[in-house]
Amino acid sequence: MYQQSPNTITILPTYRCTAACKECCFESNPNLKSRLSKVEILEIIDSGCTSFPDLKVIVFSGGECFTLKSDLYAGIQAVTLNGKKSRCVTNGYWGNTLSNARKIVAQLKDAGLSEINFSTGVDHQEYVPLSSVINAAKACTELGIWTMITVEKDTETSSCRETIAANPVISELVSTKNLKIQNNTWMPFKKDYVDRGVQIHQEDLMQGCEQIFTNLVVTPHGRISGCCGLTFEHIPEMKIGNIGDKDALRKAYDEQLNDFLKIWIKVDGPTSIIEQLMGSGYIGNSIGTVSHNCQSCVYLHKDPKIVSALKENYEKYMPNVLMKYHANEFMSKRIS
């Protein structure tokens, strides 16, 4: 019998971070203490690889996963021994010198790390200088670890992306295809934010969610979430299990496949669902600027008017949504 499987498991071992970015979706900062133990991390990896043979990659993020030190290397090694790819997402604080970066990257290489993604930009550089990111990225590419730098969307007065691209070390690594730079949609979480302008095309906002059903996330508190979206900690319905339960990952994943709203989010995306329920003018008139589908997902689950319309009308959308969902799954199965 064919069983669906996530492509990715994302482990957030801690929300503790060396930075305290104002608009961090997890409100990470250096004072947070909760974290997964080494034993829990290894159990999640073994359980995930056993439960989902088609799993492709296990991601270590946070918070700042490098604050785990040797426990992080042990987790990466466990992923390698299970025959899966591994990725780390980090702010690169440990690249304060090139020498220190090389020492750490040597341990990552020995553990078998496949990929690394550095987060930087206006907010991040308040705490981690660009020079640290450059040192860390250079050290990774030297040892053949696939490397990406993800830059927050700039403000009208900042030029982080331009400065990074113009750096001679970075430009050389990009030209040799050892490094990739990408922009990331920046999402506000505080009311007194500085607007960073239009960040995503409207047609992209109207797409189905790529995270749900393809990614499982485990939080520092041992909770299993149905996606690794930027706002999942703000949506109780995305909490689908706890790692202490028997066969927790498999059970949590399978049970969410019976949740029509999650299927609808997968097929049409939360922004499109809101427009279908409330009309095309509702977001602009009642919500304001939406820069990311994760923002829409919060409103879909929490806005009283939207929730009411959802409860009253979801049944009439079910036939078409389920038909599209099962057709997509059938085609995916044939292609794979």
Disulfide bonds with the S-S distance in Angstrom:
none
